[in-house]
Amino acid sequence: MNSKRVHIGNQEVADMTDSIIKTIEIAAPIAKVWDALIDHEKFGAWFRVALDQPFAVGQASTGHMTYPGYEDYRWEARVLAIEPMTRFAYEWPATGGDKALMESGMAVPEWTLVEFVLEPLENGTRLTVTESGFDKVPEPRRSNVMRSNDGGWAEQVKNIRDYVEG
């Protein structure tokens, strides 16, 4: 089953039954928020991941987590889009932070799409993060991955806001 797309304003986004959507307003210009998203070292600082190389469309992004308790876990993503000052997108394995799955070394066949969309505001920037594609993940893992990632994104949008505003 493919994820459905719906329109919110002039943006096409994933159907909410298959996705996690987090929106936050950041008191900083788009250029500063964009830099925190697209510069791999700055991204790593707020996301708590040490990335091996800059982001490039069509390329793998690799590294390891620096988040306490997850330091030995690999980061793996495939960069799909870099639309300056507007949208950054990648896909990654649907592990949901499952330590047993991550430690097993097994390849995760299901990948989800992560999109960061920036919109200008009078006094800053609106950042919307959407993760979609959970319909590809079989139950009961789907519910666990969505629950874990929902909490993770709630924390990550605060992390980028604090990083950019700090």
ZIHU-V765108 format. One record per run of one state. SS is the DSSP state (hx for helix, st for strand, lp for the rest). FROM is the first residue (numbers start at 1). TO is the last residue. If there is no record, write none. Layout:
BEGIN
ss | from | to
SS | FROM | TO
SS | FROM | TO
END
This chain:
BEGIN
ss | from | to
lp | 1 | 4
st | 5 | 8
lp | 9 | 10
st | 11 | 14
lp | 15 | 15
hx | 16 | 18
st | 19 | 26
lp | 27 | 29
hx | 30 | 38
lp | 39 | 39
hx | 40 | 47
lp | 48 | 48
st | 49 | 51
lp | 52 | 59
st | 60 | 65
lp | 66 | 73
st | 74 | 83
lp | 84 | 86
st | 87 | 93
lp | 94 | 98
hx | 99 | 104
lp | 105 | 110
st | 111 | 121
lp | 122 | 123
st | 124 | 132
lp | 133 | 133
hx | 134 | 136
lp | 137 | 140
hx | 141 | 165
lp | 166 | 166
END
